[in-house]
C-alpha cells in the first residue's frame, strides 16, 4: 500500500482547483467534509461500494493546503472507524 503528501504554504486555492480539475468526477466521490475553525477538510474516495482503492484528504487552511493520498484496499468498516476518530461536531455529508 502507498501514501503520498503534497504540502503548499502558498497558492493553496489555486493548487486545489487544479488538482480537482484533474480528478474524474465519475471516479472520485465526496465522502465527507469537516469544518474546524478557519480550516476545511475534505475526503474523497475511489472504488466500489464494497471497498475503496484510494482515499484523498485535502486540508484547506488560510495559509496553505495539505493533500494526502492513501492507496490500498479500504473496507466500509475501515471507513467507519476512520470517521469515528474525527472528534468534531461539524461534519457534513458522511458516507457510509
WONOR-V107261 format. One record per residue. OMEGA is omega as a letter, one per 30 degrees, with the letter a starting at -180 (NA if undefined). D_CENTER is the distance of its C-alpha to the mean C-alpha in whole Angstrom. Layout:
<<OMEGA;D_CENTER> <OMEGA;D_CENTER>>
This chain:
<<a;17> <l;15> <l;13> <l;12> <l;12> <a;12> <l;14> <l;16> <a;18> <l;20> <a;19> <a;15> <l;15> <l;17> <a;15> <l;12> <l;14> <l;15> <a;12> <l;11> <l;15> <a;15> <l;12> <a;15> <l;14> <l;16> <a;14> <a;10> <l;10> <l;8> <l;8> <l;8> <l;8> <l;10> <l;13> <a;15> <l;18> <a;17> <l;13> <l;10> <l;7> <l;4> <l;2> <a;4> <l;7> <l;11> <a;14> <l;16> <a;17> <a;18> <l;16> <l;12> <a;13> <l;10> <l;6> <l;4> <l;2> <l;5> <l;8> <l;11> <a;14> <a;17> <a;18> <a;16> <l;12> <l;10> <l;8> <a;7> <l;8> <l;10> <a;12> <l;15> <a;16> <l;14> <l;16> <l;15> <l;17> <a;15> <l;12> <l;14> <l;15> <a;12> <a;11> <l;15> <l;14> <a;13> <l;16> <l;16> <a;18> <l;15> <a;13> <l;13> <a;12> <l;12> <f;12> <NA;14>>
